[in-house]
Amino acid sequence: MDEMWNQIGYSIAKNIEKIVMPLFGTRKAGENVGTNVSGDVTKYVDRLAEDVALEALKPLPVNIVSEEIGTLDRGSDYTVVIDPIDGSYNFSVGVPVFAFSFGVFKGRKPVYGSVYEFTTGRYFEGIPGKGAYLNGERIRVKPLPPERAALSLYTRGRGTELAGMVKRIRVLGAIAVELSYLAMGSLQAVVDVRNYVRPTDIAAACIIAKEAGALVVDDGGRELRLELNAEAGNNIVAASSEELLEMILGVMKGG
């Protein structure tokens, strides 16, 4: 089964794309239809996309963790962690930054991760021990000195001084996409210290970023260990170099 995950992930992504893209930027897409297991609002497009993904995954002998429904424990060695649309607010208001996130684990060990960016057709993949890829081509992080770096920063007051220490701050509203951009060298770091980001948001993209050479830790500098559920809040610091990582962590410790 390990060799098939890229086909499964890509097929689900394209099926979701077919169903949801006609709703891009419409009022219908952003309608509130309930709350998910972590207490966040479920938008119509979230529910629609998740239904498509679940329909494809349910015949497979896997556990499923998804943003809206939480965990379906089916007693399998394999767990698939998905966010059917990371960046659904962007989707609903017409901002073209959102993606399907698909991570696979055997026990707690990562097996495969992919992020499909709907508006560009970019398909990012991370295969543990084999590297990170964009549409089949190998990608790597692009380290730059802090003063030339572009950083994505989500915060509730901590680390705001980083804005004066790097060249650019980018906040795109879809952290799976941003971690994938880190992997391909368009960003040099991604930081979220709101104790908010869920495993469903970042499980797949962390695999991709690490395989591209990124250093991925929590805000205390410890290895980021994700619980395979849809509820746990996390802090994440991912950087393209040790120098930049140490600078960010130093600021966080001071704050």
Buried (B, 14 or more C-beta within 10 A) or exposed (E): EEEEBBEBBBEBBBBBBEBBEEBBBBEEBBBEEEEBBBEBBBBBBBBBBBBBBBEBBEEBEBBBBBBBBBBBEEEBEBBBBBBBBBBBBBBBBEBEBBBBBBBBBBEEEBBBBBBBBBBEEBBBBBBEEEBBBBEEEEBBBBBBEBEEBBBBBBBEEBBEEBEEBBEEBEEBBBBBBBBBBBBBBEBBBBBBBBEBBBBBBBBBBBBBBBBBBBBBBBBEBEEBEBEBBBBBEBBBBBBBBEBBBBBBBEBBEEB
